[in-house]
Protein backbone atom coordinates (compact mmCIF):
# COMPACT_ATOMS: atom_id res chain seq x y z
CA UNK A 1 0.00 0.00 0.00
CA UNK A 2 2.82 2.34 0.85
CA UNK A 3 4.55 1.54 -2.41
CA UNK A 4 1.48 2.40 -4.46
CA UNK A 5 0.83 5.68 -2.68
CA UNK A 6 4.45 6.68 -3.08
CA UNK A 7 4.42 6.13 -6.85
CA UNK A 8 1.14 7.99 -7.13
CA UNK A 9 2.68 10.96 -5.36
CA UNK A 10 5.66 10.96 -7.71
CA UNK A 11 3.47 10.81 -10.84
CA UNK A 12 1.39 13.73 -9.66
CA UNK A 13 4.51 15.80 -9.03
CA UNK A 14 5.82 15.10 -12.52
CA UNK A 15 2.56 16.17 -14.14
CA UNK A 16 2.54 19.48 -12.32
CA UNK A 17 6.17 20.02 -13.29
CA UNK A 18 5.59 19.55 -17.04
CA UNK A 19 2.53 21.80 -17.06
CA UNK A 20 4.60 24.49 -15.33
CA UNK A 21 7.50 24.15 -17.78
CA UNK A 22 5.22 24.67 -20.79
CA UNK A 23 4.54 28.28 -19.87
CA UNK A 24 5.96 30.78 -22.36
CA UNK A 25 7.37 32.90 -19.58
CA UNK A 26 9.61 30.14 -18.27
CA UNK A 27 10.87 29.23 -21.73
CA UNK A 28 11.62 32.86 -22.44
CA UNK A 29 13.62 33.20 -19.26
CA UNK A 30 15.53 29.97 -19.98
CA UNK A 31 16.75 31.16 -23.34
CA UNK A 32 17.69 34.58 -21.98
CA UNK A 33 19.36 33.49 -18.76
CA UNK A 34 21.98 30.69 -18.73
CA UNK A 35 21.28 30.07 -15.04
CA UNK A 36 17.82 28.81 -15.95
CA UNK A 37 19.38 26.19 -18.21
CA UNK A 38 21.02 24.74 -15.11
CA UNK A 39 17.71 25.02 -13.26
CA UNK A 40 15.94 23.09 -16.04
CA UNK A 41 18.69 20.47 -16.02
CA UNK A 42 18.22 19.92 -12.30
CA UNK A 43 14.45 19.60 -12.69
CA UNK A 44 14.55 16.95 -15.43
CA UNK A 45 17.46 15.06 -13.84
CA UNK A 46 15.16 12.84 -11.78
CA UNK A 47 13.85 11.18 -14.95
CA UNK A 48 16.96 8.99 -15.06
CA UNK A 49 17.91 8.92 -11.37
CA UNK A 50 18.16 5.75 -9.32
CA UNK A 51 16.91 5.76 -5.72
CA UNK A 52 19.39 5.56 -2.86
CA UNK A 53 19.19 2.44 -0.72
CA UNK A 54 19.09 2.18 3.06
CA UNK A 55 22.29 0.12 2.93
CA UNK A 56 24.18 2.79 0.97
CA UNK A 57 23.18 5.41 3.55
CA UNK A 58 24.34 3.09 6.34
CA UNK A 59 27.72 2.42 4.66
CA UNK A 60 28.43 6.12 4.10
CA UNK A 61 29.29 6.52 7.78
CA UNK A 62 32.55 4.57 7.52
CA UNK A 63 33.24 6.18 4.13
CA UNK A 64 32.94 9.65 5.66
CA UNK A 65 35.23 8.84 8.56
CA UNK A 66 37.88 7.59 6.17
CA UNK A 67 37.48 10.54 3.78
CA UNK A 68 37.96 13.06 6.59
CA UNK A 69 41.20 11.38 7.65
CA UNK A 70 42.35 11.20 4.02
CA UNK A 71 41.56 14.90 3.64
CA UNK A 72 43.67 15.60 6.71
CA UNK A 73 46.56 13.62 5.21
CA UNK A 74 46.45 15.84 2.11
CA UNK A 75 46.06 19.10 4.06
CA UNK A 76 48.73 18.46 6.72
CA UNK A 77 51.89 19.09 4.70
CA UNK A 78 55.21 20.79 5.60
CA UNK A 79 54.71 24.53 6.00
CA UNK A 80 50.97 24.59 5.23
CA UNK A 81 49.49 27.28 7.47
CA UNK A 82 45.76 26.88 6.77
CA UNK A 83 43.12 24.90 4.94
CA UNK A 84 39.38 25.62 4.71
CA UNK A 85 36.63 23.61 3.06
CA UNK A 86 32.91 24.38 3.32
CA UNK A 87 30.17 22.85 1.20
CA UNK A 88 26.60 21.67 0.81
CA UNK A 89 25.03 19.35 -1.78
CA UNK A 90 21.85 20.70 -3.36
CA UNK A 91 19.09 18.43 -4.68
CA UNK A 92 16.02 20.63 -5.25
CA UNK A 93 13.43 17.93 -6.02
CA UNK A 94 11.96 15.31 -3.69
CA UNK A 95 11.87 12.89 -6.63
CA UNK A 96 15.54 13.43 -7.55
CA UNK A 97 17.07 10.96 -5.04
CA UNK A 98 14.18 9.00 -3.47
CA UNK A 99 14.77 6.37 -0.81
CA UNK A 100 14.41 2.66 -1.54
CA UNK A 101 13.44 0.64 1.53
CA UNK A 102 11.78 -2.74 2.10
CA UNK A 103 8.46 -0.85 2.06
CA UNK A 104 8.94 0.69 -1.39
CA UNK A 105 10.12 3.99 -2.89
CA UNK A 106 9.73 7.18 -0.85
CA UNK A 107 10.13 10.75 -2.06
CA UNK A 108 12.51 12.94 -0.11
CA UNK A 109 15.89 14.62 -0.05
CA UNK A 110 19.37 13.18 0.24
CA UNK A 111 21.70 15.80 1.71
CA UNK A 112 25.27 16.41 2.80
CA UNK A 113 26.75 19.42 4.61
CA UNK A 114 30.41 19.66 5.55
CA UNK A 115 32.99 22.03 7.01
CA UNK A 116 36.74 21.59 7.54
CA UNK A 117 39.22 23.95 9.20
CA UNK A 118 42.96 23.42 9.67
CA UNK A 119 45.25 26.12 11.09
CA UNK A 120 48.95 25.80 11.91
CA UNK A 121 51.39 28.50 13.01
CA UNK A 122 54.92 28.86 14.40
CA UNK A 123 55.29 28.43 18.15
CA UNK A 124 57.86 29.22 20.82
CA UNK A 125 60.59 31.84 20.50
CA UNK A 126 62.69 30.37 17.70
CA UNK A 127 59.58 29.64 15.61
CA UNK A 128 61.02 26.51 14.02
CA UNK A 129 58.16 24.31 15.22
CA UNK A 130 54.53 24.68 14.11
CA UNK A 131 51.54 23.82 16.29
CA UNK A 132 48.08 23.48 14.82
CA UNK A 133 44.52 22.19 15.11
CA UNK A 134 42.23 20.33 12.72
CA UNK A 135 38.45 20.00 12.77
CA UNK A 136 36.17 18.46 10.16
CA UNK A 137 32.42 17.88 10.43
CA UNK A 138 29.84 16.42 8.10
CA UNK A 139 26.11 16.05 8.51
CA UNK A 140 24.37 13.84 5.99
CA UNK A 141 21.44 11.53 5.48
CA UNK A 142 17.95 11.46 4.01
CA UNK A 143 14.88 13.39 5.06
CA UNK A 144 11.33 13.89 3.82
CA UNK A 145 11.69 17.69 3.76
CA UNK A 146 14.23 20.04 2.22
CA UNK A 147 16.05 21.97 4.95
CA UNK A 148 19.18 23.89 5.85
CA UNK A 149 19.44 23.47 9.64
CA UNK A 150 16.41 21.61 11.04
CA UNK A 151 15.25 18.29 9.48
CA UNK A 152 11.67 17.07 9.65
CA UNK A 153 12.72 13.90 11.54
CA UNK A 154 9.82 11.92 10.06
CA UNK A 155 9.26 8.18 9.66
CA UNK A 156 11.99 7.26 7.16
CA UNK A 157 14.43 10.03 8.06
CA UNK A 158 18.05 9.21 8.80
CA UNK A 159 20.40 11.92 10.07
CA UNK A 160 24.03 11.27 10.95
CA UNK A 161 26.91 13.59 11.87
CA UNK A 162 30.60 12.70 11.83
CA UNK A 163 33.27 14.91 13.40
CA UNK A 164 37.04 14.55 13.31
CA UNK A 165 39.32 16.73 15.43
CA UNK A 166 42.92 16.77 16.53
CA UNK A 167 46.11 18.68 17.26
CA UNK A 168 49.22 18.78 15.10
CA UNK A 169 52.95 19.23 15.62
CA UNK A 170 55.37 19.78 12.75
CA UNK A 171 58.99 20.69 12.04
CA UNK A 172 58.78 22.03 8.46
CA UNK A 173 62.55 22.39 8.01
CA UNK A 174 63.12 18.63 8.14
CA UNK A 175 59.60 17.76 6.86
CA UNK A 176 58.52 15.99 10.03
CA UNK A 177 55.03 16.06 11.53
CA UNK A 178 52.64 14.23 13.84
CA UNK A 179 49.02 14.49 14.97
CA UNK A 180 46.61 12.89 17.43
CA UNK A 181 42.85 13.19 17.61
CA UNK A 182 39.38 11.69 17.96
CA UNK A 183 36.42 10.94 15.71
CA UNK A 184 32.84 10.99 16.91
CA UNK A 185 29.86 9.61 15.04
CA UNK A 186 26.41 10.71 16.22
CA UNK A 187 23.13 9.19 15.00
CA UNK A 188 20.55 11.98 15.31
CA UNK A 189 17.64 10.04 13.80
CA UNK A 190 17.16 6.55 12.43
CA UNK A 191 14.37 4.10 11.61
CA UNK A 192 13.78 0.37 11.66
CA UNK A 193 14.37 0.13 7.90
CA UNK A 194 18.04 1.01 8.40
CA UNK A 195 20.69 -1.40 9.74
CA UNK A 196 21.41 -1.04 13.45
CA UNK A 197 23.85 1.76 14.21
CA UNK A 198 24.81 3.71 17.33
CA UNK A 199 27.01 6.57 18.45
CA UNK A 200 30.72 5.73 18.29
CA UNK A 201 34.01 7.22 19.43
CA UNK A 202 37.28 6.59 17.58
CA UNK A 203 40.90 7.59 18.19
CA UNK A 204 43.39 8.28 15.41
CA UNK A 205 47.06 9.08 14.95
CA UNK A 206 49.09 10.40 12.05
CA UNK A 207 52.77 10.95 11.30
CA UNK A 208 54.81 11.92 8.25
CA UNK A 209 58.47 12.23 7.37
CA UNK A 210 59.51 13.51 3.98
CA UNK A 211 57.24 12.01 1.32
CA UNK A 212 55.83 9.17 3.43
CA UNK A 213 52.84 9.39 5.81
CA UNK A 214 51.46 6.76 8.20
CA UNK A 215 47.96 6.91 9.67
CA UNK A 216 45.84 4.66 11.86
CA UNK A 217 42.58 4.66 13.85
CA UNK A 218 41.08 2.64 16.72
CA UNK A 219 37.63 1.89 18.11
CA UNK A 220 37.90 0.75 21.73
CA UNK A 221 40.66 -1.88 21.63
CA UNK A 222 40.29 -2.73 17.93
CA UNK A 223 42.22 -1.06 15.13
CA UNK A 224 39.99 0.14 12.28
CA UNK A 225 42.41 1.14 9.56
CA UNK A 226 46.07 1.64 8.68
CA UNK A 227 47.03 3.94 5.80
CA UNK A 228 50.34 4.57 4.09
CA UNK A 229 50.58 7.61 1.82
CA UNK A 230 53.56 7.92 -0.51
CA UNK A 231 53.77 11.18 -2.50
CA UNK A 232 56.80 10.84 -4.75
CA UNK A 233 55.76 13.68 -7.07
CA UNK A 234 57.87 16.81 -6.67
CA UNK A 235 55.73 19.90 -5.95
CA UNK A 236 56.95 23.46 -6.14
CA UNK A 237 54.47 24.64 -3.51
CA UNK A 238 56.22 22.39 -0.97
CA UNK A 239 59.71 23.45 -2.02
CA UNK A 240 60.19 20.89 -4.80
CA UNK A 241 60.78 21.19 -8.54
CA UNK A 242 58.37 23.10 -10.78
CA UNK A 243 59.23 20.96 -13.83
CA UNK A 244 61.32 17.98 -14.85
CA UNK A 245 61.13 14.23 -14.44
CA UNK A 246 60.60 14.36 -10.68
CA UNK A 247 57.20 15.99 -11.22
CA UNK A 248 56.09 12.82 -13.07
CA UNK A 249 56.76 10.44 -10.20
CA UNK A 250 53.58 8.64 -8.98
CA UNK A 251 51.64 9.08 -5.75
CA UNK A 252 50.15 6.13 -3.86
CA UNK A 253 47.57 5.75 -1.11
CA UNK A 254 47.30 2.27 0.41
CA UNK A 255 44.75 1.67 3.18
CA UNK A 256 44.03 -1.55 5.08
CA UNK A 257 40.56 -1.69 6.68
CA UNK A 258 39.52 -3.96 9.52
CA UNK A 259 35.95 -4.78 8.51
CA UNK A 260 33.27 -6.44 10.61
CA UNK A 261 33.60 -9.61 8.53
CA UNK A 262 36.64 -9.48 6.23
CA UNK A 263 39.62 -7.15 5.93
CA UNK A 264 40.08 -5.21 2.70
CA UNK A 265 42.76 -3.10 1.07
CA UNK A 266 42.12 0.00 -1.02
CA UNK A 267 44.91 1.11 -3.36
CA UNK A 268 44.82 4.48 -5.15
CA UNK A 269 47.39 5.51 -7.75
CA UNK A 270 47.60 9.15 -8.85
CA UNK A 271 49.77 10.02 -11.85
CA UNK A 272 50.74 13.36 -13.38
CA UNK A 273 50.38 13.04 -17.15
CA UNK A 274 51.12 16.56 -18.40
CA UNK A 275 52.76 19.52 -16.63
CA UNK A 276 50.88 18.86 -13.38
CA UNK A 277 47.69 19.93 -15.14
CA UNK A 278 46.41 16.52 -16.28
CA UNK A 279 46.15 13.65 -13.79
CA UNK A 280 44.85 10.10 -13.84
CA UNK A 281 43.62 8.26 -10.73
CA UNK A 282 42.85 4.57 -10.40
CA UNK A 283 41.43 2.87 -7.30
CA UNK A 284 40.96 -0.80 -6.49
CA UNK A 285 39.60 -2.81 -3.55
CA UNK A 286 41.36 -6.09 -2.83
CA UNK A 287 40.89 -8.98 -2.66
CA UNK A 288 37.24 -9.27 -3.76
CA UNK A 289 36.01 -6.19 -5.61
CA UNK A 290 39.09 -5.48 -7.72
CA UNK A 291 38.95 -2.37 -9.88
CA UNK A 292 36.77 0.31 -8.25
CA UNK A 293 37.05 3.62 -10.14
CA UNK A 294 39.18 5.67 -12.50
CA UNK A 295 39.25 9.33 -13.43
CA UNK A 296 41.02 11.74 -15.76
CA UNK A 297 41.18 15.28 -14.35
CA UNK A 298 42.29 18.43 -16.13
CA UNK A 299 43.35 21.45 -14.08
CA UNK A 300 43.68 24.67 -16.15
CA UNK A 301 46.27 25.72 -13.58
CA UNK A 302 48.44 23.48 -11.32
CA UNK A 303 47.00 25.31 -8.30
CA UNK A 304 43.92 23.05 -8.58
CA UNK A 305 41.37 25.79 -7.97
CA UNK A 306 39.42 24.70 -11.05
CA UNK A 307 39.04 21.30 -12.69
CA UNK A 308 37.21 19.31 -15.34
CA UNK A 309 36.91 15.56 -14.77
CA UNK A 310 35.76 12.45 -16.61
CA UNK A 311 35.32 9.36 -14.46
CA UNK A 312 34.05 5.81 -14.40
CA UNK A 313 33.17 3.48 -11.55
CA UNK A 314 32.33 -0.16 -11.18
CA UNK A 315 29.03 -1.10 -9.57
CA UNK A 316 28.59 -4.07 -7.28
CA UNK A 317 27.06 -6.12 -10.13
CA UNK A 318 30.10 -5.51 -12.33
CA UNK A 319 28.55 -2.88 -14.63
CA UNK A 320 30.48 0.29 -15.42
CA UNK A 321 29.01 3.79 -15.18
CA UNK A 322 30.60 6.78 -16.90
CA UNK A 323 30.24 10.41 -15.89
CA UNK A 324 32.12 13.50 -14.89
CA UNK A 325 31.92 17.01 -13.51
CA UNK A 326 33.24 20.53 -13.47
CA UNK A 327 34.62 22.06 -10.28
CA UNK A 328 34.88 25.82 -9.84
CA UNK A 329 35.96 27.82 -6.82
CA UNK A 330 32.41 28.08 -5.41
CA UNK A 331 30.49 25.45 -7.38
CA UNK A 332 30.73 21.83 -8.49
CA UNK A 333 28.29 20.34 -11.02
CA UNK A 334 28.51 16.62 -11.71
CA UNK A 335 26.64 13.77 -13.36
CA UNK A 336 27.49 10.15 -12.48
CA UNK A 337 30.82 11.30 -11.06
CA UNK A 338 32.73 8.56 -9.23
CA UNK A 339 33.20 10.86 -6.23
CA UNK A 340 29.43 11.11 -5.66
CA UNK A 341 28.91 7.39 -6.12
CA UNK A 342 31.52 6.65 -3.46
CA UNK A 343 30.67 9.46 -1.02
CA UNK A 344 27.04 10.48 -1.60
CA UNK A 345 25.01 7.29 -1.04
CA UNK A 346 25.82 5.78 -4.44
CA UNK A 347 24.04 8.64 -6.23
CA UNK A 348 23.87 8.12 -9.99
CA UNK A 349 21.64 9.01 -12.90
CA UNK A 350 21.09 12.58 -11.73
CA UNK A 351 22.84 15.94 -11.68
CA UNK A 352 24.50 16.80 -8.37
CA UNK A 353 25.21 20.42 -7.50
CA UNK A 354 27.56 21.24 -4.64
CA UNK A 355 28.01 24.77 -3.36
CA UNK A 356 31.45 24.86 -1.78
CA UNK A 357 34.66 26.76 -1.11
CA UNK A 358 38.06 25.14 -0.48
CA UNK A 359 41.47 26.77 -0.19
CA UNK A 360 44.92 26.04 1.28
CA UNK A 361 47.69 28.50 2.04
CA UNK A 362 51.41 28.69 2.80
CA UNK A 363 52.28 32.19 3.96
CA UNK A 364 50.89 34.40 1.12
CA UNK A 365 50.52 31.56 -1.40
CA UNK A 366 47.09 30.07 -2.10
CA UNK A 367 46.20 26.77 -3.76
CA UNK A 368 43.73 23.90 -3.80
CA UNK A 369 43.99 20.74 -1.77
CA UNK A 370 47.06 18.66 -2.67
CA UNK A 371 48.07 21.06 -5.46
CA UNK A 372 51.53 21.17 -7.04
CA UNK A 373 51.89 24.95 -7.41
CA UNK A 374 50.33 28.05 -5.86
CA UNK A 375 47.84 30.18 -7.73
CA UNK A 376 49.49 32.94 -9.79
CA UNK A 377 49.49 36.24 -7.90
CA UNK A 378 50.39 39.43 -9.76
CA UNK A 379 51.36 42.71 -8.09
CA UNK A 380 50.68 45.61 -10.39
CA UNK A 381 52.25 49.03 -9.84
CA UNK A 382 50.08 51.89 -11.00
CA UNK A 383 51.96 55.11 -11.86
CA UNK A 384 50.17 58.42 -12.18
CA UNK A 385 50.97 59.97 -15.59
CA UNK A 386 53.11 63.08 -15.45
CA UNK A 387 53.44 66.01 -17.84
CA UNK A 388 56.49 64.33 -19.37
CA UNK A 389 54.35 61.45 -20.59
CA UNK A 390 52.28 63.86 -22.66
CA UNK A 391 55.21 65.83 -24.08
CA UNK A 392 54.80 68.67 -21.62
CA UNK A 393 57.40 70.69 -19.74
CA UNK A 394 60.24 68.84 -18.06
N, C-alpha and C positions, 0 to 999 in steps of 0.2 A: 504493500500500500504506500509505503514511504517512497519507494522507487518510482511509482507512477506519478505521485504528486510532485516529486522533484522534477521529472522530465516535463510535466505539464507547465511548471513554473518557468523552466528554461525556454520552452517554445513560445510562451506568451511574451517573454522578454525580447526574444529575437524579432517577433512580429512588430512590436512597438518600435524597435530600433530601426528596421527597414522603412517603416512609414515615416519616421523622423528624418532619415537620411534623404528621402526623396524630395524634400522641400527645396525649392529653388534658392532660398536664402543660404542654406548650408552649402550647397554646391558652389554658389558664387563665392562664398568666403573661402572654401577649400582651394579654388583655383587662384585666388588672390593672395592667400596667406600660406606659405609653406608649412607653418606650424600646424595647420589644420590637416595637412596630408599625414603628418605623424599621428594626429588625433584619430583620423579615419583608420589608419593602419592598426592602431591599438584596439579600435572598436570591432574590426572584422577579424582580429587575430584569433578569437575564441572558436572560429569555425573549424580550425584544424588542431586545436589544443587537446592534449590528453589530460585527464584528471590526475591529481596527485594522490598517492595512496597513503594510508595510515602508516604503513611500514616505512615509507620513504621519509615521512615527517619524524618518525621515531629515530631513524638512523642518522638524521642530520645533526643530532646532538653530539655524537662522537666526531663527526666530520667538522663541526664548528670548533670544538676544542682543539683538534689537530691543526686546523687552518689558522687559528689565532697564534699558536706556538710557532707555526711556520712563518707567519707574518712577522713575528718577533725576531726570528732568526735572520730574516732579510733586512729588518730595520736596524738591528743592533750590530753595527759595523764600526770599525776603528774611526774615531773622529766625528761620527754622526752626532749632531747636537739636538736634532728634533725630528719627529715624524708625526704627522696628523692624518687621520683618515676618518671621514664621516660620510654616511650614505644611507639611503633608504630605497628599497625596491617599490615600484609603483605599478600596480595592476588595477586599472580603473573599473573593470567589469566583474560582477559576481560570477559570471559564466566563463571567465577567462581561465581560471585554474580551480575548477570545482574539486571537491573531495570525494574520493572513492572509498567507501567503507563496506563492511558486510551487509549493511542495510540499503545500499544503493549509491546513487550519485547525488551530492548535495551542493547547491550553489553557495559560494562564499569567496573569501579573499585569502590567498596565501600572501604572507608578508615577511619582510626582513628589515630590521633597523640595526645599524652598527655604528660604533664610535671607537677610535683607537688614538691614544696619546702616548708618545714617548719623548721624554726630555732628559738630556744629559749635559752636564756642565763641569768645568774644572773645579777641583776642590783642593783645600789646604793651601799653604802659602806658595809652594813651588809650582802649583797648578800643572803637574805632570800626570795626575790621576783624575779621571772623570767619574763622577757619581751620578746616577740617574734613576728614573722610575718609569715603569711601563704599566699601562692599563688599557684593556680592550674589553668591550662589552657588545653583545649582540642579543637582540630580542627577536624571536621569529616564531612562526607557527601558522595556524589557520583559524580564521574566525568568520562568523556569519555576517559581520558588518565591517565596512571600511572605516578605518580609524587612524589617528595619529598617536594618541597617548593612551586612551582608555578603550579596551576591547569590550565586546558585548558579553563575553563569557557565557555563551549559550550552549545548547546540548552537545554539539559536535566540535566545539572550540578546543584548540590546543595551543597553549602559550608557554613558551620556554625562554629563559634567559641564561646566557653563559657569560661569565666574567673571568678574565685572566689578568692578574696583577703581579708585579714583582719589582725588585730593586736590582740595579746593575752597578758593576764596578768594571772599569776598563783602564788600560794603560796604552793609549793610542800609539805611542812611540815604538813599542815593540809588538803592536798588534795583538794584545792579550786582553781578554775580557771574560767576565763571569756574571751570572745572574741566578737568583733564587726567587720563587714565588708560589702562588696558589691559584687554583682554578675552582670556581664554584658554579655549579649548575642548579638552577632553581626552576621547578615545575609550577608555574602559576595556575594553570588550569589544564585538566585532562578529562578523558571520558573513557568509558568501558570499551569503546571500539579500538582504542590505542593499546599497544603493548605496555605492560607494567613498567613504570619508571618513577624514580624518586629523586629528591635532592641529593647531590653528591659533592664531596670536597676532594680535590686532587692537589698534589704537590709536584712542582716541577723544578728542574735545574738545567742550566745551560752554561756552556763554556766554549770559547774559541781561541785559537792561536794561529796566527797567519791566515791561511786560506781554508782551514779545517775547523768545523764546529761540531760539537757533540751536545745532544739534548736528550733528556729523559723525563718521564712523569710517573707518579705513583698514586694509587688509590688504596688507602689503608696500608696493608703490608704487601700489596701486589703491584708490580711494575706494569704500566699500561703501554708505554712505547719507548723505543730508543731510536734516535735519528742521528745520522751522520750527514753533514752538509759539506761538500767539497767544491769550492768555487775556484777553479783554476784560471778562469778568464781574467786577464789584466784589465783593470778599470781605472781610467784617469781620475775619476772623482775620489778614489781611495788612494791616490798617489802612485798609480800604476801607469802603464803605457797608454797613449791615446791612439796608437796604430801599431801595425806589425803583427807577427805571427803569434805573439802571446795573447793578443785579443781574440784569437780564434780557438783558444783552448776550451774544452767543455766544462760544464758545471753539472754536478750530480747531487741528488737528494735521495738518500736511502733510509727508509723508515721501517722498523720492525714493530708490529702491533701485537699485543697480547689480547687476543679476542676471547669471548666467553666460551667458544668451542674450539676453534683452531687459530693458530698464529698465522699472520700473513705479512708479506713484505711488499712495500710500494717503492718502486724505483722510478725516478724522474730524471730525464736527461735533457738539459737545455744547451743549445748550440748556436753560437753566433755564425751566421751565414754570409753577412755582408756589412762591413763597416759598423758593426754594433747597432745596426738599424733594422736588420732582418734576422729573426730568431725562429728556430724550430724547437718544439718541446714534445717529448714522447713520455708517456707514463704507462706502467704495467704493474699489475698485482700478481704476486706469485704466492703459492704455486698453482692455484686453481683458475683464476680469471684470465690470466695472461694479459695481452694488450688491453689497455683501458681507454686511453685518449691520445690525440695528437693535435698539435696546432701549429700554424705558421703565422707569425705576428710581425707586422711592419710598423716601425716607429719612425715617423718623419724626422725626428731628432733623437739622438742617443740618450737624451734626458728622460725619455719615457713619459712625458706628460700627455702625449697623444698616441693612439695606436689604432690599427686596423687589423682584425684577426679573422682567419678562416680556421675552423676546427672540425674535428670529427670525434665521436665517442662510440664505444661499444656497449650496447645494452646487455642486460642479463641473458637474453635469449640468443645472443650472438649477432643480432642485426646491427648495422652501422647507421648512425645518424649524422648528417652533415649540417653545418651552420656557421655562424660567425657573428661578429659585432664590431662596432666602432666605439672607441673610448676617448672622450674629450675630458677637459679639465673638470667640468662640472656635470657631465652627463655620459652615461653609457647606454647604448641601444643595441640589443642583441636578439638573435633568433636562433634557437637550437644551439647555442654556444655551449661548449663542453663545461665551462666554468659553472653555468647555471644548472646543468644536469647534475654535476657533482655536489654543488653547494646550496641549491635552491629547490630541494625536494624532488629532484629528477624532472624539473620543468622542461617541457619540450612541446613543439608545435604551436608556440605562441611568441609574441614579441614581448621581451622583458625590458623595461626602462628602469634604470637606476640613477637617481640623483645623488651625486657624491662629490667629494673633494678630498684629494690625497696629495701630500707633499712632504718631501724630506729636505733637510738642510744640513750643510757643514759650513759653519761660519756664515758668509754671505752668499754661498752657493746653494741653488735650489734644484731639485730633481725629483723624479718619480721613484717609487719603491724599486730597489735593486738595479738602479740605472747605472750605466757605464760612464756617463759624462754629465756635468751640470748643464742646466739650461743656459743658453747664451744671454749674457747681460751686457748691454751697451751703455756706456756713459757718454752722453753728448754734451759738448761745450757750446753754448750759445753766445756769440759775440755781437754786441750792439754795433751796427754799422757806423762808421765815422765819416767825416767830410772827405777824407782821403779816398774812401771807397767810391765816391761819386765824382771824383776829379776836382774836388773843391780845394780850398786853401790848405797848405801844409801847416 
